[in-house]
């Protein structure tokens, strides 16, 4: 039985075997240069609003733009924008036009932000570990900063879904693999039995260190389409820095994308 739950725990499926091979997590995005690749600014945000355009190139060590990449959860390029108080989070997928990647994001407020381009080069030696390039930028004008919420086991999405951490570690260990188990409930409290595929998986989770703004990408353990026991979705996590991380879980259910944000402490 799980400590304090008062109910039996079902057998662990084979795909949750601790010895199973799963994609590694990583913590990157501290620099606009990594592993011989460089982020080149083309169009940067100049103000707040909806559909603010962004354009950039990825340059290889020889200075030439990179235009061919491996698929990473069905996309060649994942692009994130976060504000330094973690109150703004955007995850989009730029399109390539010639040698330049283009996208747009909603920036509702001013403040200090960071953007992240995540991709897997064709010549990678470890496809589980994408390259992540991070670039700071700011949006001028008045800013309504929001304190980062303290670590809490429970959060509610804007769509009314409840996501609760049911793993027993209040503080996660540094540089040590640990499972994050998240119980997902619909607005009426019913456990989610099965999620619809999102980016080729049961869900997508990205975390950001609340002080350093480094990025950590985690993948769900359960294969896409697998039933969720007690509505629980599992991620294996390895965190590289001490402190607090803000984690953003994206999952698809009943034809809609839902985003749950919660804070974890790493010891």
C-alpha positions, 0 to 999 in steps of 0.5 A, spaced: 500 500 500 502 507 498 504 510 505 498 514 507 493 512 502 489 506 505 488 503 498 492 498 494 497 499 489 496 496 482 502 492 480 507 496 476 506 495 468 512 492 464 513 499 461 515 502 468 520 497 470 526 501 473 531 498 468 527 500 462 530 505 457 527 512 457 529 518 454 534 522 459 532 529 462 537 534 461 538 542 463 540 547 458 539 553 455 543 557 459 547 560 453 546 562 446 552 557 444 552 550 445 555 544 442 558 548 436 551 551 434 549 558 435 542 562 435 542 568 431 537 573 432 533 575 426 527 578 428 526 579 436 520 581 440 519 589 440 513 590 445 507 586 448 501 583 444 498 577 440 502 574 435 508 577 436 513 575 431 520 572 432 525 569 427 532 566 428 537 562 425 541 556 427 548 556 425 553 550 425 560 551 427 562 553 420 557 559 420 552 556 415 545 555 417 542 549 419 536 547 415 535 539 417 534 536 423 532 530 427 524 529 429 524 530 436 517 528 439 514 529 432 517 536 431 524 538 428 524 545 432 521 546 439 521 553 442 519 556 449 518 563 452 518 564 459 518 570 463 523 570 469 517 570 474 514 564 470 507 567 470 508 567 462 509 560 458 509 559 451 511 552 447 510 553 439 513 550 433 517 554 428 516 553 421 522 553 416 522 558 411 529 558 407 534 558 412 530 562 417 525 559 423 519 563 424 514 563 429 509 568 433 507 568 441 503 572 445 506 576 450 501 579 454 505 583 459 512 587 460 518 584 463 524 580 462 524 574 458 528 568 455 526 564 449 529 557 448 530 553 441 530 546 442 533 541 437 536 534 435 542 535 430 543 530 424 550 528 427 548 528 434 551 522 438 545 522 443 538 523 440 535 523 447 539 529 449 537 535 444 541 541 444 537 547 447 539 554 446 537 560 450 537 567 449 534 573 454 530 579 451 525 584 455 518 587 453 518 594 455 512 597 459 509 596 466 510 589 468 505 586 473 510 581 476 507 575 480 511 571 485 513 564 483 508 559 487 511 555 493 512 547 492 505 544 492 503 537 490 496 540 487 495 544 481 489 546 477 489 547 470 485 553 467 480 548 464 479 545 471 483 539 471 486 537 477 493 534 477 496 532 483 503 529 485 503 522 488 510 520 489 512 521 496 518 525 495 517 532 497 524 534 495 527 531 489 534 529 489 540 532 486 543 529 480 539 522 481 533 519 477 527 519 481 520 518 478 514 524 478 508 521 478 502 525 477 494 523 478 490 527 473 483 528 474 477 531 470 473 537 473 468 533 476 474 529 479 474 523 475 481 519 474 483 520 466 483 513 464 487 515 457 490 521 454 490 523 447 497 523 443 500 530 444 507 530 440 507 523 439 506 521 446 502 521 452 504 528 454 510 533 454 513 536 460 518 542 460 521 545 467 525 551 468 529 553 474 526 559 477 533 563 478 537 560 473 532 559 467 535 553 465 531 548 461 529 541 463 525 537 458 522 530 461 518 525 457 512 520 460 514 513 461 507 510 459 507 509 451 502 514 447 495 510 448 497 506 454 491 506 460 493 510 466 493 506 472 489 511 477 489 516 472 497 517 474 502 519 468 509 518 470 516 522 468 523 520 470 526 526 472 534 528 473 535 535 475 542 538 475 541 544 479 539 545 486 533 550 488 526 550 485 523 548 478 517 551 475 514 545 471 509 545 465 505 539 463 501 539 457 497 533 455 491 532 450 484 530 453 477 530 450 480 534 444 483 540 448 490 541 450 491 542 457 497 545 461 498 544 468 504 548 472 507 546 479 513 548 483 518 542 485 524 543 490 530 540 488 535 538 494 
